[in-house]
Amino acid sequence: MPVLRWIRRNLVVIAGLLTLAYMILPNIVVMVFSFNKPKGRFNYSWQQFSLEAWKDPCGVADLCGSLSLSLQIAFWATLGATALGTMIAFALVRYRFRARGAINSLIFLPMAMPEVVMAASLLTLFLNMGAQLGFWTVLIAHIMFCLSFVVTAVKARVMSMDPRLEEAARDLYAGPVRTFVRVTLPIAAPGIAAGALLAFALSFDDFIITNFNAGSTVTFPMFVWGSAQRGTPVQINVIGTAMFVIAVLMVLVGQLIASRRKSNARN
């Protein structure tokens, strides 16, 4: 039958589209319920279309404060993890030293370890050091678990680099700093950017490690969890929808810039 033949030819595409729809479905539900006006405390059933939550996204006490705190922690954690992770990745790829293999193995440990184990370990460390739980303990914890993801992303990019390009720059009398800035860094930039974006998303989204080491500090994921116990305000859906749209726009802009660069390179 023609229909069955068409399905066989496009089976991979159909499976990919169904998987994508399955992944996006929760975000669509969040978008729809951001325009809801619930009658009770819980925003779990559709009642009435309304733009009230969009007009006043900070109408719930402490919501925007927790969001601002999460953005600050994610920004500084991304900055620290990206800087340290990039240097570690270059060191692991470009240099040979003792315990290099062991370090390569340990890099994957935070990625494979359950978050609750890392959270409890970090809490024990901070308590034994006498550190006061709060913003700084959360920031240190986020840098520690984001570091492995940045190293992995940057390391993959550095390993694929052609060393002859740097050799050509040195043959043209470019110094080490100039070679790194003009040749090495632009080539490694996609891997660094990917690691930074991944670190930002992981830091902003983290709940388990943050909950163990936050003390009285309340981040946005902790605020969402606390709100779910007593009623979920519509403004949470508004913030989630806005962040999803911003992330999609960033991806589309990145794809557009990459396609333009490819077309310019061909011309």
HELIX and SHEET records of a PDB file:
HELIX    1   1 PRO A    2  ARG A    9  1                                   8    
HELIX    2   2 LEU A   11  PHE A   33  1                                  23    
HELIX    3   3 GLU A   52  LYS A   55  1                                   4    
HELIX    4   4 LEU A   63  ARG A   94  1                                  32    
HELIX    5   5 ARG A  100  ILE A  107  1                                   8    
HELIX    6   6 LEU A  109  ALA A  112  1                                   4    
HELIX    7   7 GLU A  115  MET A  129  1                                  15    
HELIX    8   8 PHE A  135  MET A  159  1                                  25    
HELIX    9   9 PRO A  163  ASP A  171  1                                   9    
HELIX   10  10 PRO A  176  THR A  179  1                                   4    
HELIX   11  11 PHE A  180  THR A  184  3                                   5    
HELIX   12  12 LEU A  185  ASP A  205  1                                  21    
HELIX   13  13 ILE A  208  ASN A  213  1                                   6    
HELIX   14  14 PHE A  220  ARG A  230  1                                  11    
HELIX   15  15 VAL A  234  ARG A  266  1                                  33    
END                                                                             
